[in-house]
């Protein structure tokens, strides 16, 4: 039997969780992240010959993330991801590429008697920001975005004019609920003055389109949202959106002698459509 040929390899540490507490004048702020480190480089000997002399232990990766979080984890995920990627390239000659994915678990301040409490928090359900940095010794790419952002509008959406055959049961409608769990990622080709401000402007522009524009299809709304993101921040070169339907099905109240005038729905996420596209500047 011919020997196998190793054509690609990488390895790393996933789900490295860090929670950092910032203290200032008795008032605390917390930032929690999940970090994934993936390294590529001269590690073939470990796969082919069981030689671990160049293999950076994944436990070392975990320790590195924790130590660098003390110095570099702050307001912007991108800055932290850049610091981690550059550390691995600078310290280990055998590493040719470091990919760092940082995902934030948001916390918002808890109100007590109508006042924000200085050190108590509740989990923020408004989606999870992330940053992804891929660094080599020649190039660095920075991608940012948000995932698991559930958005819904109760009207201003329809779906008509689609092909029909003997297996089609979906009725046409000009008035439906549009709900989706948005994942959006944008690629920076220039460094903005402030990553946080730029990311907020991108998200605000996309959500405005979602809310205001009539949606003839998820595909059309996705494209309009991506265009709005590109117009909002010139430092990004492309946007990738994934918008799975979170269907809200009209409940059948006829057996109970009632009509349902687009009032009562059954939310369901299985099965669901998945619409995704990447839109780049011309």
N, C-alpha and C positions, 0 to 999 in steps of 0.2 A: 504493500500500500504506500502511495506517495505521501510524503510529509506535508502537513498543512502549512499554508503560507499566512503569516500574520499580516493583515492588510490595514488594520486600524486598532488603536488601543488608547484608552484614557481611563483614569480612575480618580477617586476623590472621596470626600466626606459630605454626606447630605444631612439635612435637618439639624444643623448645629444651631441650637437656640440660645439666644443671648437677650437678657433684659438689663438695660442700663438705667440707673436712677441718676438724674441730674438734680442737684440741690443748690438752691440759691435763696438766701434770706428766709429760711423756714418753709419755702414753697418748693415742692418737688414736681418734676416732670419725668415720665417714664417712656422708654422706647424699647420695643421688643421686636426682634427680627429672627427669621430663619435664614441660615446661610448654607449654600451649597458650593463646595470647592471642587473643581475638576481640573486635573493636570494632564497635559500631553507632553511627550518628549521621549528621551532615551531610556525607555523602560522595557524594551523588548526582551532583554536577558531574563527578566523575572518571569515572563510568560514562557519563554522557550527553554530556559535552562535552570529555572528555580533559583536564580541569582538575585538576591535582594539588595545588593550593595548600593544601588542608585534609587531604591524605592523609598520615597518620603512617607513615613507612616501616616495613615489617616488620623491617628490619634494626635500626631503633631499638628496636622491641619486644624483639628478642633481647638487645640491649645493656642495656635496662632491666631485664629479668629477671635478668641476670647481676649488675648493680650492686645491685639490691635484695636479691638472695640474700645478699650480703655482710652486709647489715644485718638482714635479717628472716628468712632461712631457718634454722629451728631445729627444735625437737622436733615442732611441730604444723604440718601442711600447711595447715590452715585459716587460721592466722594469716598465713602467707606469702601465700596467695592473696588474702586481704583486703587486704594491703598493696599488692600489685601492682594490684588492681582500683581501689583508691582513688587510686593514683598517676596512672593514665590519666585518671580523671575530674577530678582536681584540676589537671592540667597542660594538658589540651586541652579547650577549651570546645566544640569540635565533636563530642566524644564524649558520647553520651547513655547508653550502656550498655557495660560491660566484663564479659566472661565469661572467667574464668580457671580452667583445669583443670590441676591438679597431680597427677601420678602418681608414686608412689615406687617405685624399684628397690631392694629391700632387700639389705643386706649384713650378715652376722653374723661375729663375731670367730672367727678360725681358732685351733683348739687345737694347740699344739705340746708334745709330751711331757706331755699331760694338763693343760696350763695355757693360758689364753687369751693369745694373742699381742698385744702392745700396738699393733701397727700393720699386721697382716695379716688379710685378710678373705676370705670365700667367699660367693658369691651365695646369698641366701636364697630358697628355692623356695616359701615359704609364702604365696603370693598377693601382690598389689600394692595397698597402700593408695592412696587418692586423695581429693582434695578438689576441689570445684567451687564457685566463688563467682560470683554474678551480681549486679553492682552498678549501680544508677542513682543519680541524685542524690536520689531519694525513698526507694528501698528497697534492701535487700541480702538475698539468700538464700544460705545456706550448706548445702551438701550434702557428705556424706562417705561413704566406703564402701570396699569391697575388690573386686578383680576377679582373675580367673585363679586362684582358690583351688580346687584339685582336692581333693575330699573323697570318701571311700568308706567304706561299711560292708559287711561280707561276709555279713550276714544281717539279720534284723529288717526286711525289706521284701518286699512282694508286689504283685501286680496281678491282680485278679479282678473278675468281674461286669461286664465291658465288653461292648458290643454286638458281635455276630459275624454275618458274612455269607459269601458264597461267595468273598470275597477275603481273609478273615481266616485267617492261619496261626499267629498268636501264641498259644501255650498259656497258660492261666491258671497262676499260681503263687502260693504263700504264702511262698516262701523264695527270694529272689534277691539278687544284689549290687545295691546302689544306689550309683552313682558319678555325680558331676556336677562341672562346673567352675563354681563359684558366682561370680556377680556380684551384689553387694548394695549398695544406696545408700540412705542415710537422710537426711531433711531436718530440719534444726534449726529450730525456731520460737522457741527461747530459747538463749542462750549458756550452755553448761555451765561448771562451775568449771574443768574440765580436759578439753579435747577428746580428748587421748590416752587418759585413763582412761575417758571415756564411750564412745569407739569400741571399746576393748578389752572393756568390759562388754557392749556390743551384740553383738559377734562371739562372745563366750563364751556368751551366752544362746542364740544361734541354733545354735551348734555342739552345745550340750548337747541341744537338742531333736532335732537330726539324729541324734545318737548314741543317745539313750535311747529315744525314742518309736518304736513300730512304725509303719512307713510303708505305708499301703494304696495310696498313689499319690504321685508327686512333687508333684502339686497340693496334696494334704493336708499333706504335710511342709512345703512352701513356706509355706502359710498359718500353720501352727503356729510356724514359725521367725520369721515377721514379727510375730506376736502376742508372742512372747517378747522380741523386740527392743523393741517399744513398752512392754512392762512393765518392761524393765530400765532404761530411761533416759527419764524424763518430758520431757526437753527436745527430743525428736524428735517430729514430727507424723505422719510417714508413712515407709514402707519399701517400696522396690521391689526385688524379687528376680528374677533370671534364672537358671534352672537347666537347662541343656542336659544331656540324658542322655549319659553316657559308658558306652555299653553294654559289658557283659561277657557274651559269648555262650557258652553251654555247648558245649564241644568234643565232637564226635561221635567217640567211641573205639570204637564198635561194630565197624567194619571190622577192628579189631585184636584182637577177642575180649575187649574190656574193657568194664566198666560205669563210667560216670562219675557218681559220687555227689556232685554239686555240688562238685567239687574242681578240675577243670581248665577254664579259661575262656579265651576269645580276646577281649582288650580291643580295642575299635574305637570311633572317634568319627565315622564317616561311614557312612551318614547317621545323624543323631541327632534325637531329639525336642527341642523347645525349649518350656519351660514358664516363664511369667513372669506376675507380677501385682504390683499396688501395693495395699498395705493401709494405711489411715489410721485415726487415732483416731475413735471414734464421736462 
